[in-house]
């Protein structure tokens, strides 16, 4: 062994001993940990390792765009992945074809007004399982309507359309006339007429079996609504007029106050000038 080799091995040995002593004093060096991020697909807080630990989704831009392309207003209830985003109708049909969605699957979408419903009873989806969602008749998966009950199988395919129903005022949140106009009539079975019983002011229910005139009721409700809107407009006009009158009174009062203060100031100044003039005149005569 040469001198150079002896010197190199001794240097390495000293370095190892020094590092061992440093570990005993300071402990093992810290291991770097990846920062945590929120998964854009399921919301799980996961290390930024390129893939979610909850849903196994990738975070690269191409995977994000692929997921965005399949998103839509249809949501499938699954307790295993309860936070996954909704899908488009095309994606839903593909899941039905693959068997991932069954007739007993609970879902919601534009045709259910975003209320949960069984897939076999969902308009636009039930026929994909071979039966009408309305009457249960056997139909083709690509049929447009039911040959038995004539129910349509068309569905909104726009990914941006949620299918929400119109917003209507609830009892206690609006005028009775407005609530009457927005109320949905009760549906009656086909081929049956529903007779409504009127209640006379001096009699009890059932004293008259004359059907109510729905057209007259609607007309009366509209008339009352128009009258209510007219009264509101009159009250609003009166309020604006009184507000303007109050503003005018305040402005006039301010002008009178300013004029009075100006008059007092000018009078006080004018009262001092004659004395000063008289004193000036006396001194001049002397």
C-alpha positions as CSV (number, residue, x, y, z in Angstrom):
1,X,0.0,0.0,0.0
2,X,1.4,3.4,-1.0
3,X,1.6,6.5,1.1
4,X,-1.2,8.2,-1.0
5,X,-3.5,5.3,-0.4
6,X,-2.8,5.4,3.3
7,X,-3.6,9.2,3.4
8,X,-6.8,8.8,1.4
9,X,-8.2,5.9,3.6
10,X,-7.3,7.8,6.8
11,X,-9.2,10.9,5.5
12,X,-12.2,8.8,4.7
13,X,-12.1,7.2,8.1
14,X,-12.0,10.6,9.9
15,X,-14.9,11.9,7.8
16,X,-17.0,8.9,8.6
17,X,-16.3,9.2,12.3
18,X,-17.1,13.0,12.3
19,X,-20.4,12.3,10.4
20,X,-21.3,9.5,12.9
21,X,-20.7,11.9,15.8
22,X,-22.8,14.6,14.1
23,X,-25.7,12.1,13.7
24,X,-25.5,11.2,17.3
25,X,-25.8,14.9,18.3
26,X,-28.3,16.2,15.7
27,X,-30.1,13.0,14.7
28,X,-30.8,11.8,11.2
29,X,-31.1,14.4,8.5
30,X,-34.8,15.4,7.7
31,X,-36.5,13.6,4.9
32,X,-38.2,16.1,2.5
33,X,-42.0,15.7,2.3
34,X,-44.2,16.6,-0.6
35,X,-46.7,19.4,-0.2
36,X,-50.4,18.5,0.1
37,X,-52.9,19.7,-2.5
38,X,-56.7,19.3,-2.9
39,X,-57.6,16.8,-5.6
40,X,-59.6,18.6,-8.3
41,X,-61.8,15.5,-8.9
42,X,-62.8,14.2,-5.5
43,X,-61.6,16.9,-3.1
44,X,-59.3,14.7,-1.1
45,X,-56.3,16.4,0.5
46,X,-53.4,14.3,-1.0
47,X,-49.6,14.7,-1.4
48,X,-48.6,16.3,-4.7
49,X,-47.2,13.2,-6.2
50,X,-48.9,13.4,-9.6
51,X,-51.9,11.2,-8.6
52,X,-54.6,11.3,-6.0
53,X,-54.5,8.8,-3.2
54,X,-58.3,8.7,-3.0
55,X,-59.6,8.4,-6.6
56,X,-56.3,7.7,-8.4
57,X,-56.9,10.6,-10.7
58,X,-53.8,12.2,-12.4
59,X,-53.1,15.9,-12.0
60,X,-51.4,16.5,-15.4
61,X,-53.2,19.0,-17.8
62,X,-54.2,16.3,-20.3
63,X,-56.0,14.3,-17.6
64,X,-57.7,17.4,-16.3
65,X,-59.0,18.2,-19.8
66,X,-60.1,14.6,-20.4
67,X,-62.1,14.8,-17.1
68,X,-63.5,18.2,-18.0
69,X,-64.8,16.8,-21.4
70,X,-66.8,14.1,-19.6
71,X,-68.3,16.4,-16.9
72,X,-72.0,17.3,-17.0
73,X,-75.2,17.8,-15.0
74,X,-75.8,14.1,-14.4
75,X,-74.8,12.8,-10.9
76,X,-74.6,9.2,-9.9
77,X,-75.0,8.4,-6.2
78,X,-72.2,6.1,-5.1
79,X,-71.1,5.9,-1.5
80,X,-67.7,4.6,-2.6
81,X,-66.9,7.8,-4.4
82,X,-69.4,10.3,-3.1
83,X,-67.6,13.4,-4.2
84,X,-66.9,12.7,-7.9
85,X,-68.2,15.3,-10.3
86,X,-71.3,14.9,-12.5
87,X,-71.0,13.5,-16.0
88,X,-72.5,14.3,-19.4
89,X,-75.4,12.3,-20.9
90,X,-73.1,10.6,-23.4
91,X,-70.9,9.4,-20.5
92,X,-74.0,8.2,-18.6
93,X,-75.1,6.2,-21.7
94,X,-71.6,4.7,-21.9
95,X,-71.8,3.7,-18.2
96,X,-75.1,2.0,-18.8
97,X,-73.8,0.1,-21.8
98,X,-70.8,-1.1,-19.7
99,X,-73.1,-2.2,-16.8
100,X,-71.7,0.3,-14.3
101,X,-75.2,1.9,-14.0
102,X,-78.1,-0.4,-13.5
103,X,-81.9,0.2,-13.3
104,X,-81.6,0.4,-9.5
105,X,-78.9,3.0,-9.5
106,X,-79.9,6.3,-7.9
107,X,-79.1,9.3,-10.0
108,X,-80.3,12.8,-10.9
109,X,-80.1,15.2,-13.8
110,X,-81.9,17.7,-16.0
111,X,-85.0,15.4,-16.5
112,X,-85.4,15.0,-12.8
113,X,-85.0,18.7,-11.9
114,X,-81.9,17.6,-10.0
115,X,-83.9,15.4,-7.6
116,X,-82.6,11.9,-6.9
117,X,-84.5,9.1,-8.7
118,X,-84.1,5.5,-9.7
119,X,-82.5,5.2,-13.1
120,X,-85.3,3.0,-14.4
121,X,-87.8,5.8,-13.5
122,X,-85.8,8.7,-14.9
123,X,-87.1,10.3,-18.1
124,X,-84.6,9.9,-20.9
125,X,-82.7,7.2,-19.1
126,X,-85.2,4.4,-18.2
127,X,-85.6,3.4,-21.9
128,X,-81.9,2.7,-22.1
129,X,-82.6,-0.4,-19.9
130,X,-85.3,-1.6,-22.3
131,X,-88.4,-0.3,-20.5
132,X,-90.4,2.9,-20.5
133,X,-89.8,5.1,-17.5
134,X,-93.5,6.0,-17.3
135,X,-95.5,2.8,-17.8
136,X,-92.8,0.1,-17.8
137,X,-93.5,-1.2,-21.4
138,X,-90.7,-3.0,-23.1
139,X,-89.1,-0.7,-25.6
140,X,-85.9,-0.5,-27.6
141,X,-83.0,1.3,-26.0
142,X,-82.8,3.7,-29.0
143,X,-86.5,4.5,-29.2
144,X,-87.7,8.1,-29.3
145,X,-91.0,7.5,-27.4
146,X,-93.1,4.8,-25.8
147,X,-95.6,3.1,-28.2
148,X,-98.0,2.5,-25.3
149,X,-98.2,5.7,-23.3
150,X,-96.6,8.1,-25.9
151,X,-94.1,9.3,-23.3
152,X,-91.1,11.1,-24.9
153,X,-87.6,9.8,-24.3
154,X,-85.9,13.0,-25.5
155,X,-83.5,14.5,-22.9
156,X,-81.5,17.7,-22.7
157,X,-78.0,17.0,-23.9
158,X,-76.5,20.4,-23.2
159,X,-73.7,20.0,-20.6
160,X,-74.4,23.5,-19.2
161,X,-78.2,22.8,-18.7
162,X,-79.1,21.8,-15.2
163,X,-82.8,21.4,-15.8
164,X,-83.9,23.2,-12.6
165,X,-87.5,24.0,-12.2
166,X,-88.8,27.7,-12.0
167,X,-88.4,29.5,-8.7
168,X,-91.8,30.1,-7.1
169,X,-92.6,32.0,-3.9
170,X,-93.4,29.9,-0.8
171,X,-96.4,30.5,1.5
172,X,-95.7,33.6,3.6
173,X,-93.2,35.0,1.2
174,X,-95.5,36.8,-1.2
175,X,-99.0,38.1,-1.9
176,X,-101.7,35.5,-2.0
177,X,-102.5,36.5,-5.6
178,X,-98.9,35.9,-6.6
179,X,-98.9,32.5,-4.9
180,X,-102.2,31.5,-6.6
181,X,-100.8,32.4,-10.1
182,X,-97.6,30.4,-9.5
183,X,-99.2,27.4,-7.9
184,X,-99.2,24.2,-10.0
185,X,-102.6,22.6,-10.6
186,X,-103.1,19.1,-9.2
187,X,-102.8,16.5,-11.9
188,X,-105.9,14.2,-12.4
189,X,-105.9,10.8,-14.0
190,X,-106.6,10.7,-17.7
191,X,-110.3,10.3,-18.6
192,X,-111.6,11.5,-15.2
193,X,-113.0,14.8,-14.3
194,X,-112.4,16.3,-10.9
195,X,-115.3,18.2,-9.5
196,X,-114.5,20.9,-7.1
197,X,-116.9,21.9,-4.4
198,X,-117.5,25.6,-3.7
199,X,-118.1,26.9,-0.2
200,X,-120.8,29.5,0.1
201,X,-120.5,32.3,2.6
202,X,-123.5,31.1,4.6
203,X,-123.2,27.4,4.1
204,X,-120.8,24.5,4.8
205,X,-118.6,22.6,2.4
206,X,-120.6,20.2,0.2
207,X,-123.7,22.5,0.0
208,X,-123.0,23.0,-3.7
209,X,-121.7,20.5,-6.2
210,X,-121.3,23.1,-9.0
211,X,-117.8,22.8,-10.5
212,X,-115.6,25.8,-10.1
213,X,-114.9,27.9,-13.1
214,X,-111.1,27.8,-13.4
215,X,-111.0,30.4,-16.1
216,X,-112.9,32.8,-13.9
217,X,-110.7,32.1,-10.9
218,X,-107.6,32.8,-13.0
219,X,-109.1,36.0,-14.3
220,X,-110.0,37.1,-10.8
221,X,-106.6,36.3,-9.5
222,X,-105.0,38.3,-12.3
223,X,-107.3,41.2,-11.7
224,X,-106.4,41.2,-8.0
225,X,-102.8,41.0,-8.8
226,X,-103.0,44.0,-11.2
227,X,-104.9,45.9,-8.5
228,X,-102.2,45.1,-6.0
229,X,-99.5,46.1,-8.3
230,X,-101.3,49.4,-9.0
231,X,-101.6,50.1,-5.3
232,X,-97.9,49.4,-4.8
233,X,-97.1,51.8,-7.7
234,X,-99.4,54.5,-6.1
235,X,-97.7,54.0,-2.7
236,X,-94.3,54.2,-4.3
237,X,-95.2,57.4,-6.1
238,X,-96.6,59.0,-2.9
239,X,-93.5,58.0,-1.0
240,X,-91.2,59.6,-3.7
241,X,-93.4,62.7,-3.7
242,X,-93.2,63.0,0.1
243,X,-89.4,62.4,0.0
244,X,-89.0,65.2,-2.6
245,X,-91.2,67.5,-0.5
246,X,-89.1,66.8,2.6
247,X,-85.9,67.5,0.6
248,X,-87.4,70.8,-0.6
249,X,-88.3,71.8,3.0
250,X,-84.8,71.0,4.2
251,X,-83.2,73.1,1.4
252,X,-85.5,76.1,2.1
253,X,-84.8,75.8,5.9
254,X,-81.1,75.8,5.2
255,X,-81.4,78.8,2.9
256,X,-83.4,80.7,5.6
257,X,-80.8,79.8,8.2
258,X,-77.9,81.0,6.0
259,X,-79.7,84.2,5.2
260,X,-80.4,84.9,8.9
261,X,-76.8,84.4,9.8
262,X,-75.7,86.6,7.0
263,X,-78.1,89.3,8.1
264,X,-76.8,89.1,11.7
265,X,-73.2,89.3,10.6
266,X,-73.8,92.3,8.3
267,X,-75.8,94.2,11.0
268,X,-73.1,93.7,13.5
269,X,-70.5,95.0,11.1
270,X,-72.7,98.0,10.1
271,X,-73.2,99.0,13.8
272,X,-69.5,99.4,14.4
273,X,-68.7,101.5,11.3
274,X,-70.6,104.7,12.5
275,X,-68.6,104.9,15.8
276,X,-65.4,104.4,14.0
277,X,-66.4,107.1,11.5
278,X,-67.4,109.5,14.3
279,X,-64.2,109.0,16.2
280,X,-62.3,109.6,13.1
281,X,-64.1,112.8,12.4
282,X,-63.5,114.2,16.0
283,X,-59.9,113.5,15.8
284,X,-59.7,115.3,12.5
285,X,-61.5,118.4,13.8
286,X,-59.1,118.6,16.7
